[in-house]
């Protein structure tokens, strides 16, 4: 081999190595831009302390810009193992407060023991099950995890998976 051929081979190998390193750095940079920022990840979780809630109390919180209805069911209320979130001895209904018909926000009517949607007259019982009107399915259950007496919205758990598979 001649000196010119050796030089060409070296330049080719050097160019290939630089291109490979540059490509690897580009892939790493692209992956970093696709990953959500830590602040965005933190905004995906909402923690609610359930211990101060009284029987029959309905609380509305926000998770990912969606209303979440949390209803502490009285001990006299019928248990619904397919929909109830159980924390200690207490049972809760935890649902996304958007009507499954067109996405309106239903209102809790304690006198009727129901969520009533003013848009088209849809009604959901205290378990979030559609009982009247056009809603095609029950209110959705958000992903959650139980942490002592706290409900962490936005994180999945075996309790959530059990309810999601039944709903």
For each residue, the residues with C-beta under 8 A, 3 or more apart:
1: 5 6
2: 5 6
3: 6 7
4: 7 8
5: 1 2 8 9
6: 1 2 3 9 10
7: 3 4 10 11
8: 4 5 11 12
9: 5 6 12 13
10: 6 7 13 14
11: 7 8 14 15
12: 8 9 15 16
13: 9 10 16 17
14: 10 11 17 18
15: 11 12 18 19
16: 12 13 19 20
17: 13 14 20 21
18: 14 15 21 22
19: 15 16 22 23
20: 16 17 23 24
21: 17 18 24 25
22: 18 19 25 26
23: 19 20 26 27
24: 20 21 27 28
25: 21 22 28 29
26: 22 23 29 30
27: 23 24 30 31
28: 24 25 31 32
29: 25 26 32 33
30: 26 27 33 34
31: 27 28 34 35
32: 28 29 35
33: 29 30
34: 30 31
35: 31 32
36: 40 41
37: 40 41
38: 41 42
39: 42 43
40: 36 37 43 44
41: 36 37 38 44 45
42: 38 39 45
43: 39 40 64
44: 40 41 64 154
45: 41 42 152 153 154 155
46: 61 62 63 68 152 153 154
47: 147 150 151 152 153
48: 59 61 70 150 151 153
49: 52 149 150
50: 53 70 72 87 90 92 149 150 151
51: 149
52: 49
53: 50 57 59 70 72 92
54: 57 72
55: 72 73 74 75
56: 71 72 73 74 110
57: 53 54 71 72
58: 69 70 71 72 108 110
59: 48 53 69 70 71
60: 67 68 69 70 97
61: 46 48 67 68 70 153
62: 46 65 66 67 68
63: 46 66 68 142 153 154
64: 43 44 154
65: 62
66: 62 63 96 97 98 142
67: 60 61 62 96 97 98 105
68: 46 60 61 62 63 94 95 96 97 142 153
69: 58 59 60 93 94 95 96 97 108 115 128 139
70: 48 50 53 58 59 60 61 92 93 94 151
71: 56 57 58 59 92 93 108 126
72: 50 53 54 55 56 57 58 90 91 92
73: 55 56 77 84 90 91 92 93 126
74: 55 56 77
75: 55
76:
77: 73 74 91 126
78:
79: 84 91
80: 83 84 127
81: 84
82: 163 166 167
83: 80 93 127 128 129 138 141 163 166 167
84: 73 79 80 81 91 92 93 127
85: 91 92 93 94 144 146 151 159 163
86: 90 91 92 159
87: 50 90 92 146 149 151
88: 149
89:
90: 50 72 73 86 87
91: 72 73 77 79 84 85 86
92: 50 53 70 71 72 73 84 85 86 87 151
93: 69 70 71 73 83 84 85 126 127 128
94: 68 69 70 85 141 142 144 151
95: 68 69 124 128 138 139 140 141 142
96: 66 67 68 69 139 140 141 142
97: 60 66 67 68 69 105 106 115 139
98: 66 67 103 104 105 139 140
99: 102 103 104 105 106 117 119 120 122 135 139
100: 130 135 136 137 138 139 140
101: 104 117 119 120 122 133 134 135 136
102: 99 119 120
103: 98 99
104: 98 99 101 117 118 119 120
105: 67 97 98 99 117
106: 97 99 115 116 117 118 122 124 139
107: 115 116 117 118
108: 58 69 71 114 115
109: 112 113 114 115 116
110: 56 58 113
111:
112: 109 116 123
113: 109 110 125 126
114: 108 109 123 124 125 126 131
115: 69 97 106 107 108 109 123 124 125 128 139
116: 106 107 109 112 121 122 123 124
117: 99 101 104 105 106 107 120 121 122 123 124 133 135
118: 104 106 107 121
119: 99 101 102 104 122
120: 99 101 102 104 117 133 134
121: 116 117 118 132 133 134
122: 99 101 106 116 117 119 130 132 133 134 135
123: 112 114 115 116 117 130 131 132 133
124: 95 106 114 115 116 117 127 128 129 130 131 135 138 139
125: 113 114 115 128 129 131
126: 71 73 77 93 113 114
127: 80 83 84 93 124 138
128: 69 83 93 95 115 124 125 138 139 141
129: 83 124 125 138
130: 100 122 123 124 133 135 136 137 138 139
131: 114 123 124 125
132: 121 122 123
133: 101 117 120 121 122 123 130
134: 101 120 121 122
135: 99 100 101 117 122 124 130 138
136: 100 101 130
137: 100 130
138: 83 95 100 124 127 128 129 130 135 167
139: 69 95 96 97 98 99 100 106 115 124 128 130
140: 95 96 98 100 167
141: 83 94 95 96 128 144 160 163 164 167
142: 63 66 68 94 95 96 153 154
143: 153 154 155 156 160 164
144: 85 94 141 151 152 153 154 155 156 157 159 160
145: 151 152 155 156 157 159 160
146: 85 87 150 151 152 157 159
147: 47 150 151 152
148:
149: 49 50 51 87 88
150: 47 48 49 50 146 147
151: 47 48 50 70 85 87 92 94 144 145 146 147
152: 45 46 47 144 145 146 147 155
153: 45 46 47 48 61 63 68 142 143 144
154: 44 45 46 63 64 142 143 144
155: 45 143 144 145 152
156: 143 144 145 160 161
157: 144 145 146 160 161
158: 161 162
159: 85 86 144 145 146 162 163
160: 141 143 144 145 156 157 163 164
161: 156 157 158 164 165
162: 158 159 165 166
163: 82 83 85 141 159 160 166 167
164: 141 143 160 161 167
165: 161 162
166: 82 83 162 163
167: 82 83 138 140 141 163 164
